[in-house]
């Protein structure tokens, strides 16, 4: 298992500090950086949250002699996230466009046009944190790759997510200047499946916001649960309803676990599944009906960001049956909130969770059911997992992610890296 990233202090509450203001007359001699931040608008998935957290953390340590970064956000339907702390950072010049996003993606894919500098202005480096490979005039390109699940199951991904990457990575990745992989697992996958040199792929792990996701209960925790119609005790799963999240198998396992526990005169806690309905919703709904679990499983849909930490903190445990993850942000979020975790031994998850989680085989509903029953039957084990999870989560900070990202920029531009 890969070692965890260097421990770094948690970021200060957003807005309390910024990179130092430019002094009057000070020469600005550093590189011009561009940033494609389209993923931060609208209802956010993991990539959108990670991008916003990275922008916030970068603002805290932006080098004094570097010009402000050009942050480009393209969205026709959604407004800028004005309340995000990075939006008011003096180190960013934010430009919003309202162009047809899919048309831009197809232009990049088939024409190598339009160049991002049309919107960012002249830049030396462009970072694309959502895995799209932008066309550029002269800028060097850094692309973050989160996973390549589409390589294993190209028919089980959406058109402008996995299918698009499946079509563009083969030709595009060898042409970029540096790839950021969010885990050692993702790096190994990239080297296995694409013609990229090992020196071109750097690992910079994601992290967890320890100010937002914390173990101490908040006064409005129970109010969040009440508004969502959730009663304790419950187990929590946070996942978009799509095939690779493996929620149909989780439902089958829950039905098995219910029979096991009822045979012993015990009651299985409610399962709360929080996440956006996506292209896996119909099989999920069919299995929910067939297994007669409507009284025991509560799909909440997408929940407000403010409610998510409360759901983690108040849960009996966190269950994550995913077949493939490039990182697995919800696992760290649960751990940071003191929620013991029961997760798949698959993809990057063992690398991220280490010895702080209880594992199962995600491809066998029987395995998930047995481990669920074992997990629920042992309060001392859950308490030990809780403590181990809190320690593990503290090893992943956005401050460290930001430092690693800046060093990738420096490496690409031939500048001296910082410790």
N, C-alpha and C positions, 0 to 999 in steps of 0.2 A: 504493500500500500504506500502511495506517495506521502511524503511528510506534509504536514499542514504548513501554510504560509507563516511567515514571521509574525509573531504577536505584535500588534500595534494598538495604541490607545484608541478607544472609541472616539468618533468625531464629536465635537462640541455641538450642542443644540444648534440647529440650522439658524443662520442669520447672526450669530454672535461674533463671527470673525470672517474676514475676507482676505484675499491676497492684498498686500499693501497697495495703496493708491500710488499712481505714477507721480513722481516729484516733478515740479515745474522745470522744464528744460532738459529733463532726463532723456538721454538717447535710448531709443528702442531698437535693439540690434538683434533680438532673437528671431526664431522662425515664425512664420505665419501659419497658424493651425486652423483647419476647418473641421467641422463636426456635423455629421448628418444625424439629427435628433428627431426624425419623424416619429419614432416609436413612443415618444413621451406623451403624445396627445391621445385623447379618447380613453375608453376603458382599457386599462393597462394589463398586459400579461407580464410574465416574468422578465422578458427582454425590456419592456418599457420601464418597469420599476428599476431594473439594473442600470439602464441608461441614465435615468434621472438621478439615482444615487451616485453614479460615477461623476456626472457633471457637478453635483454638489461637492463631492470630495475633491475633485480637481481644482475647483475654485478656491479651496482652502490653501492649496500649495502651489498655485500657478507661479512660475518663475517671474521675478520682478522685471527682468529685462526682455520678456517676451511680449509681443503685441497682444491685444485682446484677441481671443479666439472667435472665429466666425461660426456661429451656431445656426445652422439652417434647419428649419422645421417646415415641412410641406404637409398641409392638411386642408382639404376642401370642406370637411364637415365639422371639425372640432377646433375650438379655440385654444390658444396657448394656455399652458398651466400656470397662470399668473401667480398662484400661491406657492409654487415650488420655490425653495430658497435659492436655487441656482439662477432663477430668472432675474433676480435683482443683483447678481454678482457683477462687480465692475470689470471683471476680466472677460466678460462675454458680450459680443455684439450679436443679438438674436434677430434673425430675419425670418419672417413667416411668408410662405407662398401658398397659393391655393390652386395649384396645378393638378391635372389628372394624374394621380400617383401611378396608376397602372400603366399609363402611356409612357411615363418616364422610365419605368422598369423595363418595358418592352424595348424602348429606344436604347437603353444601356445594353440590353441583351443582344439585339440584332444589328444595331447600327453603331454601337460605341459612341453614342451621342444622345442627349446633350451633355456637355461637360458640366460638372458641378460648379466650376468657377463662374458660370453665368450668374449664380445666386450668391456664392460666397465671396466673389471678388478674387483677386490674385492670392493664392496660398501656396505654401511649400509642402504641406502634408494634409491629407484628408483622412479622417477616421470615420469608418462606417461601423457602428457598434451593433447593428441589427443583421449583419451578414450579407447585405446586398453589396454588390461590387459596382460602384459608381464609375461612370466615364469621367475622365479628367483631361485637361489640356497638358499640364506639365507637373502637377502636384504628385508627390509620392502617396501611395495608398496603404493604409493599415485597415484591415478588416477583422472584426471579431467574429469567430465562429463558435456557436453555442453547442451544436450537436450536428450529426449527419444521419439522423434516423431515417430520413428519406432514402438514403442509399440502401438501407435494409428492407424498407417497405414503401416503395415509390407509389403504390396505389392507395396508401392509407394516409396521405397528407393532402393539404389544401393547395389550391392552384397558385396563389401568390405567396405561399410559404415554402413548404418542402418541395413541391413540384418545381417551383421556380429555381430553387437552389440546386435541385437535381440536374436541371438543364444548364445552369450557368457555372457551377463550380469546376467542372472538368477543364474547361478552357480558361476560366477567369482566375482561379486561385493561383496557378503558376505565374500569372502576370502581376500580381500585387507585390508590394515591397516587403510586407510583414503581415503575418497572421497571428492574432491573439487567440489562443485556445483557452477556454475557461476552466479546464481541468486537464490533468495528465491523461485521463481516459480519452478526452476529445482530441488531444494532440496525437495520441497513438492511432486513433481512428483516421485522422487526416493523413498521417504518414503511410498508413496501410492502403488507403483507397485513392490517393491523389499523387500526382507527380510534383511534389514539393519537397525541397531539401529540409533536413532537420533544423538547420540554422535559421530557416525562415519562419519557424513556428515557435512562438514564445508562450509559456503558460502564465496567465495572470488570473487567478481565481476570482470569482464573484465573492460577495461578502453579505453580511447582515447588518442592518442599522440597529445598533444596540440601544439607541435612544428611543426608537419607536417600538421595537420588539424586545420587551423586558419582562421579567418574571413578576414584578410587583403588580398586584391587581390595581386597576384604575377605578375611580368612583363610578364611572358609567359602564363598567363591564356588563353588569346584569341588565342594564337598560338596552344595550346593544342586542343581547340575547332575546330580550322580551320583544323588541321590534321585529326580530327575525322569526319569532315564534318557536324558539329553541328552549327546551327544558333539559336540565341536567338530571342524571349523568348522560354523557354522549361521547362517542368517538368522532374525530374529525378527519376528513380528507379534503385537501385543497388541490384541485386539479381541473383543468379544462376538460370538458366531456368530449374526448376524442379517442381513437382506437389505442394509441400507444400508452395512454394513462391506465388502460386495463381495468376500467371500472366495471365492465360486464363480469369479468372473472371475480372481482371483489364482491359483487352482488351474489354470485353463486356461492362464494365462500361464506358470506354472511348468512345465507340460508342454511348452509351446513352447520355453522357455528350455533345458530339458533336451536337447531334440533339437538345438538350435543348438550348444550346448556340446559334446555328444557327437560331433557331426559334425566339430568341431575338435579332438577328442581330449582334451577337458577334462571335468571332473566338476562338476556343479552341487552346491553345498552343501545340506545338509538345511534344510528350512523348519520352524521351530517356531512353532506358533500357540497362543498362550496367551489364554484367555478362557472365560467361561461359555457352555455350549451354550444357545441360546435358540430362538426360533421359526424360525430359519433353518437348523437343524441337519440336517434331512432332505435338502434339496437339496445341502448341503455334503457330506454323507456319500455321496450318490449320485455326485457329480462326482469325489470322491476315488477311488471304485471304478472309475468309467468311465475316468478318466485313468491308472489303474494307478500311482498315486502313493503307495500305502501305505508303500513302502519309503523314500520321500524326504520325506514330510510327517508331522510329529508333532504332533497336537493334544493338548495337556496338560490341557485343562480349566482350571478356576480354580486358580490357584497361590497359596500363602500370600504375604502381603504381604512377609515377610522375604526371599523368594526372588526377587522381581521385579527389584530393582536388580542382582543377580548376573546374571540372564538378559540384561539390557541390556548390562552391562559386558563380558561374555564373547562377545557376538555379533559376527559379522563386519559386520553392518549391520542396520538396522531398516527393515521394509517396511510401509507403511500405505496400503492401496488404497481407503479409504473414499470413498463417493460424496458424503457430506455430513457436515460437522462444524460445530458451533457454536463449538468451541474446538479440541480435540484434545490433551488432556493427555498421552497416550502419546508424542507427538512431542517435547514438552519434556522428559519423563522420559528418553527415549532420549538426547537431546542432552546433558542434564546428566550422564549416565553416560559420555559420550565415545563414543557409538555413532553412526556416520554414518547419515543417514536418507535413504530413498528413498520419496517419498510422492506422493499425489494432488495434482494442481493443481485443487482443488475446495473449495468452501465456504470456511471460515475458514483453511484450512491455509497458503496463501501469506502471509496476514496474520501468522500466528503464527510460521512458520518463516523467513520472509524469504528472504534469499539463502543460508541455511545448510543447504539441503536440495537433493537431486536430485529432479526432478519427472517425472511421467508423466501421460498421459491415462488416468483410471481406467476409462473405458467401453470401452477397446479392449485386449483381451488381448495383441494384437500389440505395442502401444506399451509395455505393462508388460514384456513379455518382452525387447524390444530394450533398454530402459533397465536392466533387471536385468543383462543380459549386459555392457553398457557399464560399469555400476557395479562389477561383479565383476572386470572386466578391468583396472581402473586403481587400483592401491593408492595412488598419490600423490593422486588425486582423493578417495578415501575419507579419507585423512589430512587433506586440506584441509577436507573437510566436517566431520570430527571437531572440528577446532579452531574452525571457524566456529560449530558447534553449541554448543560449550561457552560461547563468548562470548554467543551468542543466549540461551541458557537463563538466564544470569546477569541478564538484563534483566527477568525475571519473578519477583518475590518475593511471598510471602504477606504480608509486612509492608506492601508497597504495596497489595495487595488489601484488607487490613484497613483501612488509612487511607481508601481510596476508599469502602469500605462504610460506615464511620462518617460520612463526609461526606454520603453519601446520606441516612442517618438524620437528620443535622443539617438538611439541606435540607428534608426533608419536615416536620420539626418546627419550622421557622423559626428555627433556631439558627445561630450563626456557624460557617462551615466553617473547618477548619484546613489549613495547608499540608502 
